[in-house]
Amino acid sequence: MYLVNRMEMKEIEKAATGKFRLPAGILMENAGINVVEAMTVELGPLSSKRVNIFCGQGNNGGDGFVVARHLKSGGAAVRVFFTGEYGKLKEESKMNYDTAAAYGIDIISLRSVEDLRRYESAVMSCDIVVDALIGTGLNRDLEGFMANLVVYINLMNKYTVAVDIPSGIDSDSAAIRMVAVYASLTVTFGLPKIGLTLYPGLEYTGKLVVADINFPRELLATPRNSVLMTREIVRPMLPYRRPNANKGSFGPVLIIGGSPGLTGAVVLSVRAALRAGAGLVTAAVPEGLIESVKAGSDEGIAAWLKQNKAGFISADAYPQIMELASKSKVVAIGPGIGRDTETRELIRKLVRDIKKPLVIDADALNALSEDKTCLKNSGKDVILTPHIGEMSRLTGISIEDIIKDKPAVLRSFTREYRVNVILKDGRSMVGDMDGNIYVNTTGNSGMATPGSGDVLTGVVAAFMAHNMESARAGIAANFIHGAAGDMLLEVVSEEGIIAGDIIEYVPRAIKALKKQEA
């Protein structure tokens, strides 16, 4: 399913009312009807409910007036609090304001904190709140009375329904514009907005319903550069295994990493790659860690590398690694590799010189953050798997500023360095070198556990070993990794999930998705 930003949504609306001659009033009517239908599905009959609807003076408020009318017709006790000026309403909104008033709906002007105090009893006396204050057009921070009102709505602690998008969420970036309405249910129109699918906006969205309000299908089906990854989209991406394949058909995969105290990271990546279907997996680690790696994975192959006095991979291991890489289909570098100065310099040299497809993770990313020139114009298929902190070091942009607009940061980086990136987060994204963004829909907070990223690296490498390009492998692996965590959540709590458990559920997630169960 495609995702849209505010400008793309405006273009859809403009084309619908212009090229397709669809009256704006019909779109507004359909929007209001769909909100009421979604509320009924979630809450059951609304005839006995008291509903307070907060309407602004834009089209979002116009939708709210339609909601009010249909709730009134269905027997609900409805009250509207209008925060705008009647004279500034557009034609369709003004018509629906007048119609709501003619239906006998009480419309109360609410334009200051003093008004809020005056009508406090009426504001509080409801079962359901409908937020139709601002909509997708917000491009600045909320302040003054509007910010106070949003805070007040949240403090009411009522079941809250957002019309199109909770007020205060930036529809392009998912940033919170100072404050935002915490919705229990959001009914958005036509296509999901980017801000509803990423954190922090996702946290405020509640259950998301995408409503068809009669936009022409060709407008919604127009290819866009932001995509919401669902099982219907990911299922055809899963690697194909030929019936007559052998273990060499899905490998070899080389995983370079390990350092004193961090052996487990390499083992997790090896095990995950094997569980995701890689045929041959070799862990190349400092010679002192060979026995630990062998003990951690009987099925993986352990190759020793020269180490320095501190126990990290030595620069002298370069010829060994290049020989191993020449015999591999995919190379992953980074799990548990550490931050030794000598090793960091080696990492940059390897990224520059290895000609095979690369997965770069963990401290290998931190080594690149010191000098990224080895990434540019490499001419090979490369995917990076940073979390937000690592992305901050790679880009030099603060974590706070990345969070303000993760899609923009991701697009800028992938285009500049011509690499693909999985930006790991509560709702992860894959960005390809053409500037496309793929938002994952699986995973949970229990997966914020040591080693989870190493598991993802192994799954990505395994899928690439099936001759998948890294962007496609990253999308499928990201979805499967999260789906494995979600399946785990059915048997353990979020607090109890560990990386080793995720590995065991990776093949189950793949099987379930193939059987259309995930």
N, C-alpha and C positions, 0 to 999 in steps of 0.2 A: 504494500500500500504506500502510495506517495505521501510525503509530508510537504506542507507549504509554509512559507513565511507570510508576513502581513501583505507584502507587495504582490505576491503570487495570488493570494486570496482576493485582493482587490481586482486583479486582472481577470480572475474567473467571474467575479460578480459583474464587472463591466462588460465582459463578453456575453454573459447570460442576458443582461438587460438590453444590450445593444445589438449585437449580431443575431441573437436568438429571440429578440423581442419579448423576453419574459419580464412581465411587470415586477418592479421591486416590491410592490405590495404583496404579490403572491409568494415571493421568497420569504418575506417577513411573516406572513401567515403560516406558511409551512414550517418555518422555524419554531414558532410558538406552539403549534400543534405537536411537533415532534418532542419538544421539551415536556409537555404534559403527558404524552404517551410514555416517555422514558420514566417519568416520575411514577406513573401508575404501575409500570412493570416492576419497579424497585420497591414501591411502598404499598401496593394494592390500592383499593378504592380510596379516592381522595375526598369524597363527599362530606366526610365528617372532620376534615382537617382545616386548621387555621393556617393560612399562608400569607406571609408578608413578602412583598416583592419590591426590591430596591431598583429603581430605574434611573439611568442617566439620560442625557438629552441626545445621545447618538443613536445609531441604528440598533445597538444592543438594548437600549432602553425601549425602543419600538418593539423589539421582540418580546420584551418583558410585558408590555401592555397587552400583547396578543395572549401571552401565557395567562395573564390575569383574567381576561375575558373567558377563555376556555375553561379555566378552573371554576370561575363563577357559574358558568353554564352547567358544569358538572356537579354543582352543589357545595363546593368548598367555600369557606368563609375567607374572602380575599381582601387584602388591603395593600395599596400601592404607596410607596414613599418615593417621591420624585425629587431628584437632586438638581435638576436643571432649570432652564427658563423656557416656558411654553413658547415664547416667540422665536426661539432658536431651534425648535424642532423642525426636522425635514418633513416634507409632505406626508410620507407614509407613516412616520412616527406620530405626527400630529393627528392624522386620521385615526390611528389606533388609540391614542390618548383620548380623543373625543368619544370614540365608541365605547371604551372602557367606562368612561364617566357616565355615558348614557345607559350603560348596563347597571348602573347603580353602585359601581365600585368606588369606594372611598379613596381619593387620591390626595395625599397629604404632602405639602411642600416641605422638604427637608434640606436646608441649605447652610446650616450652621450648627455648631455645638449646642448653642442655646435652643435651637429647634429640637435637637436630639433629646435634650433634657426635658423640654416641654412635652414631648410625645413619648417619653420613655416607657410609660406603661403600655401604650399601644404597640410600640416597637417590640417589646419583650413578649407580649401575649400572642404567641404563635407556636405552631408545631414545626413548621417548615419555613426556611428562608430561601428566596430565589434571588440570586445575584445577577442583575442585568445592568450593572453600572457603567462598565467601560468597554469591554470587548477586546478585539485583536488590534485595534489601532493604537494602543498605548505605546509611546516611544520616549517616555520621560518618567522620572520618579514621581510617585504619589506624594502629595504634601497637603498641608492644611486640613480643611474639614474632610476631604475625601480620604486621606490617610487615617484620620480619627474614626471615620465611619467604618472603614474596613476592619480596624482593630476592634471596634465595638461589635461588629457582626461576628467576628471570631470569638469574642468573649461571651456572646449569647449562647454558644455551644448547642446550636440547633442543627437538625439535618439541613444541609445547605446544598442547593442546586445552582451550579454556575451555567449561565447561558453563553455558549460558545467557548469561553475561557474564563477562569477565575480572575476577577479584577485584581490587577497588580502584577500579573505574570507577563513578561515580555514574550510575545508569541514567536519571535525569531530566535532568541537565545536561551530561553527558559530561566533567565535571571529574574529575581524578585525585585521589583521597583520600589524598594524600601519596605513595603508591606504588601500582602496579598491575601485574598480570601481563601480560607481553607474549605474546599468543597468536599462534600460527601459524594456528589455525582456531578460530572461535567458532560453536557450534551453539546458537542461541537458539530459544525455543519459542513457537509461536502467532503472535506478531507481533514485529517488531524493536523493541528498546528505543531511545529517543531517544539515550541515551548511547553506543550502538554506531555511530551514523551521523554524529556531529559530532566535530570535533577539540576537545580532544586524545584523547578516548576512542577515536575511529576508528583512530588510529595504533596502539593496543594490540590492536585486534580481530582483525587478520589477515583471512583469508577468512571472510565471514559466510554461514552457512547458516541459513535459517529453516525449522524443522522442524514438521511437522504432528503433534501428539501427541493428536489427536482432540478438541480443543476444539470445541464446537458452532459451526457456521459463522456463525450469526446473531450470536454473541458477537464474532467476529473482524470481521464486516462492519458492526458498529455504527459510524456516522459519528463521527469524532474530530477534534480540532482540530490534530493533527500528522500530516503526510502525507509519505511518502518519494516523491519525484518520479522515476518511471521512464519509459522511452520509451512504454510502453503508456498511461500517463496523459497524457503531454505530446502525443503524436501528434494526438489530436483537438483540442488547443488551438491548433494552428498556424493562422495566418491563412488565410482563404479568399479567393481571387482570382477574381472573376467573369470569365467568358470575354469579356464585352464591356466590360471595365473600361478606363479610360484613366489616364494618369499622375496626374490629379487625384483619382482614386478612392482613392489611398494616400498622400495628403498634402494640402496642403503641410506639411512639417516645418520648423520654425525652430529652429536651434541657436545660442544666444548664448554667446559666449566669446572666448577669445584675449586675449593680452597679450604684451608684449615677451619673446621667448624661449620662448613657449609656444604658438606658432601650430600646431604639429603636433597638439596635442590636439584642436582643432576639426576639422582635416582628417581625422583618424582617425574622429571621430564621424560626419562627413558621409559618408565612404566606407563606413563600416559600415552606416549607415542605408540607403544606396543598395543595398548588397549584400544587405541583409535585406528589400528589397522596397519601400522608400519611393519614391513616384513623383516627388516634387519635394522637394528639400532645399535650404534656404537657410542659409548661415553668416553671422551678423551679427557683425562684428568691428570693432575700432578701425580707422579709415580708413588708418592707416599699415601695416596688415597685409593689405590687400586683395590686393595682387599675390602675396604668399606663399600665400594661401589659393587663389587662382585657379590658381597653379602646382601646388598639391597635389592638386587634384581638378577635372578638366575638366567632369565631369558635374554637379557641385554649383553652386549660385548663390551669389555673394558679395555681401553688402550691407554698405556702410560705415556706421560709427557714429561720432559725434563722440567725440574722445578728449581726455583732459586732457594736461597738460604732460609727465607721466611716460609717456604712451603707453597708458594704460589707458582702458577705456570711461568716458566722462564722464557725470556726472549729467544733463547737457544732452541726452544721447541718449535720455532717457525717451520723448519723443513719437515718435521714430523707431521705437523698439522696440515701443511699444504699437500703432503702425500696422501694423508687420510681423506682430505677434502676432494682430491682428484678422483677418488674411487666412490664418492658419495653422490647421491642425487640431490640431497638437501642438506644444508648445514645450519644448525642452530647454535648460537653463541651467547653465553651470558649467565645461565643458571648457576648461582653460587660461585661465580668466578672471582669475586672479591675486588678490592680497590687498590691493590698494590701498584705502585708507579710503573714498574717494569711491565707488568701485565697489561696495564692500561695502554701503554704505547704499542704493545704487541697486538692488542685488540684492534686498534685503528689500522695497523698494517694489514691484518688479516681481512678486515672489512674491505679494504682497498683492493687486495690482491686475489682473494678467493673468487672464482668465476661462477660458482654454483649459486642457485637461489639461496637466500639467507633469511633466517629468523633471528632478530636481535632483541635481547631481553635483559632485564635486571641490570647488573653492574656494567655490562657491555654498553648499555645506553648511557650510563654515567661517564664512561670513558669517551664516548662520542660527544658528549656535551662540552668537553674541553676543546674539541676540534672536529667539526662536522664535514670538513672538506672531502674526507674519504667517501662520503655518501654521494656527493654530487657527480653527475655524469658517469655513474658506475656501469651503466649499460646492462645491469642484471636485475633480476626480480628480487626485491627486498621488502620485508615487512618488519616494522618495529612494534613492540608491544608495551608501551609505557603506561604506568599509572599517572595520575595527575601530577604528583611530585616530580616524577622523572620527566614528564612533559615540560614542566616548568624549567627544569635544568637544561633540557634540550633547546628550548626556545628563548630562555632568558626572560620569560614573562612570568610574573608572580602568579602563585596559585589562585589568589583572589581574582586577578584579572582574567585568567583562563576560565574560571567558573562563570564569569560574567558573560562569556560568549565562546563556549567550547567549539561549536561548529566552525566559527570564523578562524579560530586559532588552528584547528585541525586542517582546514582547507588551505590555509596559507602555508603551513609547513609541508604538506604533501606535494603541493604544486612547486614549491621552491626547490625541494630536494629530490623530487621525482621518486618518492618511495610511498609505500602503503603503510598505514598505521592503525593498530587497534588501540584506541584510547580507553584504558580500563577504568571503570567507574561503577557507581551503583547501577547506572544504565549505560553500558559500554557502547562505543561507536567504532565503526571501521571507516576510515577515510582512504580513498584511493588517489592515485596521482593525477587523476583528471578532475579532482575537486568534488567527487560524489561522496555523500555521507550515508552510511547504513546504520540505523539505530537498532540495537538489539532489544529483544523483548523478554529474554529469559534471565534467570539469576535472582539471587536474594542476598540479604545482608549476612547470612551465615557463611557465605563464600569469602567474606573478608577475613581470611585466615591464612597463616603462613604457608607458603607453598602453592597456593591456588594459582598464582600467575605462572609458576613453573609447569603446572599441569596444562594450562592453556598453551604454553609454548610447545609442549610435546604433541598436543592435538593438532595444532597448526602445522607443525613439521610433518606429522603423519599424513595429513590431507595433501600437503604439497608433494609428498612422496608418491601420491597417486596421480601425479602429473597435473595437478591443479595449479593455476596461477595463484600467487600469494594473496591477492585481494579476495578472490573467491574462496580460497581456503580459510582466510581469516574470518570471513562472514559466517561460513558454515561451522567452523570450529568455535567461534564465539557463541553461536546459538546452542550448539551441542554441549559445550562446557557449562553454560547457564542452565540448560535443561537437565543436565545431570544433577546439578545442585538443587533444582526444584523437585526432582524425583526423590532426592535424599530427604527433602523437607517433609515428605509424607511419612517418613519413618523415624526421624530424629528432629530435635529442635534446632533452630538456627544457631543456638549456642554450641551445639554438639557436632557441627560439621567440621571435618578436617580434610586436608588436601587428599590424603590417601583414600578416603571414602569417595571423594569426587571421581577419582580414577576408576574405581570399581563400577561406578554408575555411567561412565562414558559409553561403553558398548550397549548398555541398556537404553540409554537415550537415543543412540543411533538406531537401534532396533525399533524402538517405539515410534520414532519419526518415520522410518520406512514403512511402518504399519499404520501410520496416520493416527498414532495414539499420543504423541508428545504434545 
